[in-house]
Structure formats: structure tokens, C-alpha cells
Amino acid sequence: MSSFQALVVREAEAGNPKSATPAVETISDDDLPTYDGDATVVVDVDYSSLNYKDGMALTGKGRILRSFPMVPGIDLAGTVVSSESDRFAPGDGVILTGWSVGERFWGGYSQRQRVKADWLVARPDGMSSKQAMGIGTAGLTAMLCVQGLENAQVTPDQGPIVVSGAAGGVGSVAVALLAARGFDVTAITGRPEQQEYLRGLGASAFLTREEMTEPPKPLESETWAGAVDVVGSTMLAKILAQTKYHGVVTACGLAGGADLPTTVMPFILRGVRLVGIDSVMNPIPEREAAWAALSTELSGDALDAMIEVVPMSELIGKGAEIMAGQVRGRMVVDPAS
């Protein structure tokens, strides 16, 4: 592959990030980044995905991109072309999520990419690249949240689990995983038209965004044995106030804001635990365990219901959609179209 397509963000005015705009360009292997002192792997990218961070990169919000020119895309799945690492050989299927790829380092919106070997995990047997990107960072994060609940010994008999942002990428996968493990799942969504979709993934009850963003009392009625929260801010505070004695809340996002307007009451009077979940710098052994679990626990039917494949040529407009909360489930990006 002497030349190939990539979505590149460049500054129209050097040193002015606000002037940066994305466009699909033709580049070559010589344009790909190098990493002095680190073993690298060249990957033919089968698929990437669209995440909230990617939306920020494509729309210029949040200053998510650290340098220019930049190829966004925090996820990729594909096949090894060449490798400087003993861990991977040509022909191996691999997955990359996180590690600031698509932010500080060139990412998945390219038909070919050179990356550090230490960023990669082997794609599980029986999982296609398309399925891997249907899961992607969002699904990996969801699994880490679910594992966080179960590591804290939250079990289905203790009561319902609530999932915020349920129609989004993390929320959709979390609902499906929790339901498959026997939990009674309540989904919070600001889009009532998505309730049937969420019911199909396993949600049994629903709450609106509006009722869950009303300012909470320091403590409210004990309702939840646990929670997966991607929203933060007032909604996380309300979930904490409603969590049962010794309940556990896993928090992985800030779609509603980075603040947390709560009190210490849930923690010191009910022993509620707030567990932070990070997938960006998560160690490789934990990633491998999570991907292994995802390959067996997330049904193909559930995954197919979440996925929409979009061509890279149409990706720029999709960034604004995900920032506006208009994307359901997972968008898988085909860099060849």
C-alpha cells in the first residue's frame, strides 16, 4: 500500500488551534509517525469508531487535540503488516484503544497506521475487527465498570442497577452486559424514543434525564445496589443520594459536567463507594481480561443492534451529532469508504 486515505486535522494558521479543520487526504507510509526507542507495529486498519472524544476532535471543542497535523480516532482494529515486537507478527489481528492515541498520537481514522507495540492487544479468537470496533473504547469502559461492580461484590439479588446515558456507547454496552449477568437494569435516557432499543438490550425500567437532573437532597430513598454513570455532575450526585447501604457507583464520564455537587452523606451514613473507571491508561493485563470477557459475554445480536457503520468520508458531520447527543449505540468507521 504505497498510498492510502486518512482523515487529517491541520491548522489553517500555524499556532492557532481554532483554525484547525479536518479533511480526508491521501498520505503514504513515509508520513506515518515514528517512535524512537519504542518497538512499533504497522497495522492495516479495518475499522475505527466514533467516540465522544472523537466528536470533540472533529468539532474543535475542548482542545482535545494536542498537536498538528493530527489523525484523530481513539480506537482502531486491524491486521499487522510489520512488527518490531516479539508479541505480534504479520497477519495478527489487533485492537488499540486509549493511550492518548487520536489526541497526542496519530489514531485510527486512516487505512494504515504505525503505533507502539505496547499499546496493542491481540484481537480475541472469533471476534471480527468490525465487532471489536462495535465494542471499542466505549465497550471496554463499560466492561471495566461492570467488573468494578462485581469486584466490589455487587450481585443481582441486592437490587437494581441504574445506568446513565444509557442510549450512548458506554451505556448501551453496560445495559447489555449487566442484563446478561442477571441484573435488573434501569436505564436513564433523555431520548424516550430509544426505550424500545434499550429494552431489546435488556433494560427493564426507565427514568428520564429531566427527573434525574433535579437537584438532589443529601440523601434520598435507597433504590440502587449499584450504578454505571457516564454523565457526572448533578446526575451522579442524585444517583449517589439514592444508592443503597454499601452500594457501589462506578463513574467513567462527564458528559453532563466535571463538577460533583454532592455531600459526604452517602459515603459516611450509607457506606456508599464511588469507584473511578479509566480505560485510557488501563494496564494491558486488565485490558486483555476485559476483552476476553467481552468476546464471550456480549452476544452478536446485542452488538449488531448497537452498530451503525459510517464511511470515513462522512465522518466530519457525525462529530457534531455525537456532541449533540444524537448518536445511538456505536458508530463503526470504515476507513476504506
C-alpha positions in Angstrom: 0.0 0.0 0.0 2.1 2.9 -1.3 -0.6 5.5 -0.6 -3.9 5.5 1.4 -6.6 7.6 2.8 -6.6 9.3 6.2 -8.6 12.0 7.9 -6.1 14.7 8.9 -6.7 17.7 11.0 -4.5 20.7 10.1 -4.2 24.2 11.3 -5.0 26.8 8.7 -3.0 29.3 10.7 0.1 27.9 12.5 -0.2 28.1 16.3 -4.0 28.8 16.1 -5.9 25.6 17.1 -9.2 27.3 16.5 -8.3 27.4 12.8 -7.9 23.6 12.6 -10.1 21.7 10.2 -10.4 18.0 9.3 -10.2 16.7 5.7 -9.7 13.3 4.1 -6.2 13.3 2.4 -4.0 10.8 0.6 -0.8 10.1 2.5 1.8 7.3 2.4 3.8 5.1 4.8 6.5 7.8 4.9 4.0 10.2 6.5 3.2 7.8 9.4 4.7 8.7 12.8 7.8 7.1 14.3 8.6 6.4 17.9 12.3 6.5 18.7 13.3 3.8 21.3 9.9 2.0 21.2 9.1 -1.1 19.2 6.4 -0.3 16.7 3.8 -2.2 14.7 2.3 -1.1 11.3 -1.4 -2.0 11.1 -3.7 -2.1 8.1 -6.8 -0.6 9.8 -10.1 -2.4 9.1 -12.3 -0.3 11.2 -12.2 2.5 13.8 -15.1 4.0 15.8 -16.7 7.3 16.8 -16.5 8.2 20.5 -17.3 11.4 22.4 -13.6 12.4 22.4 -13.5 11.9 18.6 -16.5 14.2 18.4 -14.5 16.8 20.3 -11.6 16.4 18.0 -13.7 16.7 14.8 -15.6 19.8 16.0 -12.7 21.5 17.7 -14.3 21.6 21.1 -12.4 21.0 24.3 -8.9 21.4 22.8 -8.7 17.6 22.7 -6.0 17.6 20.0 -2.5 18.3 21.4 -0.6 18.8 18.2 -1.0 19.3 14.4 -1.3 17.8 11.9 -3.2 15.0 13.7 -5.1 11.9 12.6 -8.0 11.5 15.1 -9.6 8.3 16.1 -9.0 6.9 19.6 -9.7 3.3 18.5 -8.6 1.0 15.7 -8.8 -2.7 14.8 -6.9 -4.3 12.0 -4.2 -6.6 10.8 -0.5 -6.4 11.4 1.6 -5.6 8.3 5.0 -5.5 10.0 6.2 -5.6 13.6 9.3 -4.8 15.6 7.9 -6.6 18.6 8.0 -10.3 19.5 4.4 -10.0 20.7 3.0 -9.6 17.2 3.6 -11.0 13.7 2.3 -10.1 10.3 -1.2 -11.3 9.9 -2.2 -11.0 13.6 -5.5 -9.3 14.4 -5.0 -6.5 16.9 -7.0 -3.8 18.8 -5.9 -0.4 20.0 -7.9 1.8 22.4 -6.8 4.7 24.5 -3.2 5.6 25.4 -3.9 9.2 24.1 -4.0 7.9 20.5 -6.1 10.3 18.4 -5.2 13.1 20.8 -1.4 13.2 21.2 -0.6 10.5 18.8 -1.9 9.7 15.3 -5.0 7.5 15.5 -7.5 5.2 13.8 -9.0 7.4 11.1 -6.6 6.1 8.5 -6.4 3.0 6.3 -2.9 2.3 7.8 -1.2 3.4 11.0 2.1 2.9 12.8 1.7 2.6 16.6 3.7 1.5 19.6 3.5 -2.3 20.2 2.9 -1.6 23.9 -0.5 -0.1 23.0 -1.9 -3.2 21.3 -3.8 -6.2 22.5 -4.5 -9.3 20.4 -8.0 -9.5 19.0 -9.8 -12.4 20.7 -10.4 -15.5 18.6 -13.9 -15.4 17.0 -14.1 -11.6 17.2 -14.0 -9.7 13.9 -12.5 -6.2 13.5 -16.0 -4.8 12.9 -17.2 -6.4 16.2 -14.1 -5.1 18.0 -14.9 -1.6 17.0 -18.6 -2.0 17.7 -17.3 -2.5 21.2 -14.3 -0.1 21.1 -13.3 2.3 23.9 -17.0 2.6 25.0 -17.5 -1.1 25.3 -14.1 -1.7 27.1 -15.1 1.1 29.5 -18.5 -0.5 30.1 -16.9 -3.8 30.8 -14.5 -2.3 33.3 -17.4 -0.6 35.0 -19.3 -3.9 35.2 -16.2 -5.7 36.5 -15.8 -2.8 39.0 -19.3 -3.6 40.4 -18.7 -7.3 40.6 -15.2 -6.9 42.1 -17.0 -4.9 44.8 -19.3 -7.9 45.3 -22.4 -6.3 44.0 -24.8 -9.2 43.0 -28.2 -9.3 41.2 -30.1 -10.2 44.4 -29.1 -7.0 46.1 -31.3 -4.8 43.9 -31.4 -2.9 40.6 -28.5 -1.3 38.8 -29.0 2.1 37.2 -27.2 3.2 34.0 -27.0 6.8 32.9 -26.6 7.9 29.3 -28.0 4.5 28.5 -28.6 5.0 24.8 -25.0 6.1 24.2 -22.0 3.8 23.5 -20.9 3.1 27.1 -24.4 2.9 28.3 -25.7 0.6 25.6 -22.9 -2.0 26.2 -23.3 -1.6 30.0 -27.0 -2.4 29.8 -26.4 -5.4 27.7 -23.6 -6.8 29.8 -25.5 -6.2 33.1 -28.7 -7.8 31.8 -26.8 -10.8 30.5 -25.3 -11.2 34.0 -28.7 -11.3 35.6 -29.0 -7.8 36.9 -32.2 -5.8 36.9 -31.3 -2.7 34.9 -32.9 0.7 34.9 -31.9 2.9 32.0 -31.7 6.7 32.2 -32.0 8.4 28.9 -33.1 11.8 27.6 -34.5 10.2 24.5 -37.7 8.4 25.2 -37.9 7.1 21.7 -34.9 4.9 22.5 -36.7 2.9 25.2 -37.6 0.0 22.9 -34.0 -0.2 21.7 -32.8 -0.3 25.3 -35.5 -2.8 26.2 -34.1 -5.0 23.5 -30.6 -4.8 25.1 -32.1 -5.9 28.5 -33.3 -2.7 30.3 -36.4 -3.4 32.4 -37.2 0.1 33.6 -36.6 3.7 32.5 -36.0 7.1 34.0 -35.8 10.5 32.2 -32.9 12.7 32.1 -35.0 15.5 33.5 -36.1 13.7 36.7 -32.5 12.6 37.3 -31.0 16.1 37.0 -33.2 17.7 39.6 -31.0 18.9 42.5 -30.8 16.0 44.9 -31.3 16.0 48.6 -28.2 14.9 50.6 -29.9 11.5 50.9 -32.9 10.1 49.1 -34.8 6.8 49.2 -32.4 3.8 48.9 -33.0 2.5 45.4 -29.9 1.2 43.7 -27.5 -1.6 44.6 -25.1 -0.1 42.1 -24.7 2.2 39.1 -22.7 2.9 35.9 -22.5 6.6 35.4 -21.2 8.4 32.3 -22.7 11.8 33.0 -21.2 13.2 36.2 -22.4 16.4 37.8 -25.9 16.6 39.2 -27.0 13.2 37.9 -24.1 11.5 39.6 -24.9 13.3 42.8 -28.6 12.2 42.6 -27.5 8.6 41.9 -25.2 8.7 44.9 -28.0 10.0 47.1 -30.3 7.2 46.0 -27.7 4.4 46.3 -28.4 1.7 48.9 -26.4 0.9 52.0 -23.0 -0.4 50.9 -23.9 0.2 47.3 -21.3 0.9 44.6 -21.3 3.5 41.9 -18.8 3.3 39.0 -18.1 6.6 37.3 -16.4 6.9 33.9 -17.6 10.0 32.2 -18.5 13.7 32.4 -21.0 14.3 29.6 -23.1 16.4 32.0 -20.2 18.2 33.6 -17.0 17.7 35.6 -18.4 19.0 38.8 -20.0 16.9 41.6 -22.5 18.8 43.7 -23.0 16.3 46.5 -22.3 15.9 50.2 -20.4 13.3 52.2 -23.7 11.9 53.5 -23.9 8.9 51.1 -20.4 7.9 52.0 -20.4 8.3 55.8 -24.0 7.3 56.6 -24.6 4.5 54.0 -21.1 3.4 53.2 -21.6 4.1 49.5 -18.5 3.5 47.4 -17.6 5.7 44.4 -15.3 3.8 42.1 -13.5 5.7 39.3 -13.0 3.9 36.0 -10.3 4.8 33.4 -9.8 2.9 30.2 -7.2 5.2 28.6 -4.1 4.1 30.6 -5.6 0.8 31.9 -2.8 -1.8 32.1 -2.5 -4.4 29.3 -3.3 -7.5 31.5 -6.6 -5.8 32.7 -7.4 -4.9 29.1 -6.8 -8.5 27.9 -9.1 -9.8 30.6 -11.8 -7.4 29.7 -11.6 -8.1 26.0 -11.7 -11.9 26.7 -14.8 -11.3 28.8 -16.4 -9.2 26.1 -15.7 -11.8 23.4 -17.9 -14.3 25.3 -20.5 -12.2 27.2 -21.7 -9.7 24.6 -24.0 -11.5 22.2 -23.7 -11.0 18.4 -27.4 -10.0 18.3 -26.9 -7.3 21.0 -23.8 -6.0 19.3 -25.5 -5.9 15.9 -28.4 -3.9 17.4 -25.9 -1.2 18.6 -23.8 -0.8 15.5 -24.1 1.7 12.6 -21.2 1.6 10.0 -20.3 5.0 8.6 -17.8 5.7 5.9 -14.8 7.9 6.8 -15.8 10.3 4.1 -19.0 11.2 6.0 -17.4 11.3 9.4 -16.9 15.0 9.8 -20.6 15.7 10.2 -21.0 12.8 12.6 -18.8 14.6 15.1 -21.4 17.3 15.7 -24.1 14.6 16.1 -22.3 12.8 18.9 -21.6 16.1 20.7 -25.3 16.9 20.5 -26.3 13.5 22.0 -27.9 12.4 18.7 -25.9 9.2 18.3 -27.4 5.9 19.4 -25.2 3.0 20.4 -21.9 2.6 18.5 -20.8 4.1 15.2 -18.2 2.0 13.5 -16.0 3.9 11.0 -14.9 2.2 7.7 -11.7 4.0 6.6 -11.9 2.4 3.1 -15.1 4.3 2.2 
